[in-house]
Amino acid sequence: MNEFKRTENSTTLGDAIDKIMKAYRLDGKMKEIDVLSKWEEMMGRAVFMRTKNLTIKNGILHLQLDSSVMRDELLNGKSVIIQRVNQTAGYDMIRDIWFS
């Protein structure tokens, strides 16, 4: 008899982690971190290099840039940024962007 044999009511490690993430409401936060880590891929190297701080709070992307010219350009393309972030996330993660 194998003591490590899986029983009928056993669960996979992946399922257990998913349940824990949902129970502690961390699944959304992990998705935010995943999307923010793809900022350079979504926006390009020039925007990435001028981005100083990037966070998501309550559906709002807070974006701090070191270039006022870049900030004005991105302000004009706000809807495109929202679309790219939400497309990368796979759902409507953000609804607005605040620049500083």
N, C-alpha and C positions, 0 to 999 in steps of 0.2 A: 504494500500500500504506500502510495506517494503522499507524504505529508504536505507537499506544496501544490497539490492538485487543486485546481479552481473548482469552487462549488457553484451551484446554480444561482445563488444570491450574491455572488461576488461581483465586483465592478472593476473596470479597468482604471489604471492610474489617471489617464486623461479625463475620464468621466468624473472621477473623484475631485480632481483639480477644478474642473468646470463647475461642479456643485459648490465647492468652497468659494470660488470667485464670485458666483452669483449670490451666495448666502451673505457674504461680506460686502457685496455691491462693488467689487473691484473690477469686474469685467469691462465696464465702461471706461474706467480710468486706464486700464491696460491698453484698450483700443486707442485712447487719446495719445498715450505715449508712443504707440506704434505709428500713428499717423504723423505726429510731430517729428519722429525720427526720419521721416521721409520728406521733410521740408525741402531739402536741396533737390531731390528728385522731382518734386511737384513744381517748384518755382525757378529752378536754375541756380547756377553757381553765383551769379552777380547778386541776386536777392539774398541768397544764403549767407554770403560773406558780409552783407550789411545788416543782417538781422542780429540784434543783441539779446533779445529776450522774446520768448515765444511760449505762451501758455493758453490753455482753454479753461474757462470758468463759466459755468451755467450757460453753455451754448454760445459763448462769445470768445472769439479768438483775439487775444491781447498780443499785439505785435509792436515791438520796440525796434526802431531802425536808427542807424547812425547817420543817415543821409536824408535831409529834408526833400531833396529832389526825388529820391526813390520813394519816400513816403507819399508825395503828391501823385506820382505815377501809379502806385499801388492803390491809392484811394480811388482813383478813377476806374480801376479794374477790380473793385471790391467783389462784384458778383462773380467774376471769373475765379477769384481765389476761393470764395465760398463753394463754388461748384467743384473745383479741384479737390478741396479738402473733403467734402462730402462724398465725392466719387471714390476717393482713396479709402475712406472709412467704410463705404458700403451702405451708409445710411445718413440721414440729415443730422450730422454731429454738431455743426455750427450754423447759426442763423444770422450772425453779424460779426463785424471786425472792428476793433478799436485800435487806433494807431497812437503811438506816443513817441 
